């Protein structure tokens, strides 16, 4: 990490922040999203009781409303930040997130809660899109992949502890207390960002916020084969991840009868993504983004096929299910950061809009596939395993098309 620190600070735009603080603040603002998503998992039954929701699959709307707001919000955040700078749009999104958390605390009905969740998702769209844009403002290529991996190592640690944290909060108070915690975290992240994170997009590089300019930026992004292809492939990976998150509470408490131990099982599986993020940050400079991500995706396909066959023949005891799921998450951790860097690599001149388009595509494809997987839950693991397999097959097919059948090999000489 020290070697990356010295090398990258020579060209970075994030002074006076050092490399370590930069990675930490990027991870912190990115973590608003998974924290708001995964802390809610242990609370779903209590929310159902509070609002008299009898259909378990309907409670998934607490998660999907958030992700829909997140996906839609990303569509406009990028162009706004390309025109007005990263800081004002980022801070505005974090303020909206905090206000939405207050609305959720006071929500008198299930519908109001869903509105608050959608607004929370809209606010975190700014944190996710602009965090990626800021990293692209400062770094490129394998260096960007390394920074993203280090940030995601912390970012992924959040869903590891979030359900257990949510469970702990509920031992002390009601489910609304979770939104109090989310609000406080949002305020602390907002203060750190406002006080320390500089503007990384110079005024000379900003674009007019005009319809023609915005449409041209979108056109140049979606017509780039590498950007679009890896965005769609990442969407397939996100679909599997969302399907896992949406179904996990029902799988662990309904099928495996873990009860209050569900957050521990969830954390054990999610921890594998954090491990893979650390390894990717260490290896990507030597092996390259394509070698690591393509190899991991092929491995994920093998694990998904085994999971599908085991589920079909009802041969998935809890230890085997956890081992296979952890293997899938480990492989996904090696793909997502690299897919993000590969998609953003050609977009240095258009980082905000490109990050917006990338985030919108990955999230909406992911929420669509994940919702289908979650709503197909029928008390067995077959829909879950089928969804994993189909999402992974689709992601690999998209990468093959994007790379014109040439996997594992870079298209140009590695950066020095």
Buried (B, 14 or more C-beta within 10 A) or exposed (E): EEEBBEBBBEEBBBEEBEBEBBBBBBBBBBBBBBBBBBBBBBBBBBBBEBBEBEEBBEBBBBBBBBBBBBBBBBBBBBBBBBBBBBBEBBBBBBBBBBBBBBBBBEBEEBEBBBBBBBBBBBBBBBBBBBBBBBBBBBBBBBBBBBBBBBBBBBBBBBBBBBBBBBBEBBEEEEBBBBBBBBBEBBBEBBEBBEEEBEBBBEEEBBBEEEEEBBEBBBEBBEEBEBBBBBBBBBBBBBBBBBBBBBBBBBBBBBBBEBEEBBBEBBBEBBBBBBBBBBBBBBBBBEBBBBBBBBBBBBBBBEBBBBBBEBBBEEEBEBEEBBBBBBBBBBBBBBBBBBBBBBBBBBBBEBBBBBBBBBBBBBBBBBBBBBBBBBBBBEEBBBBBBBBBBBBBBBBBEBBBEBBEEEBBEBEEEEEE
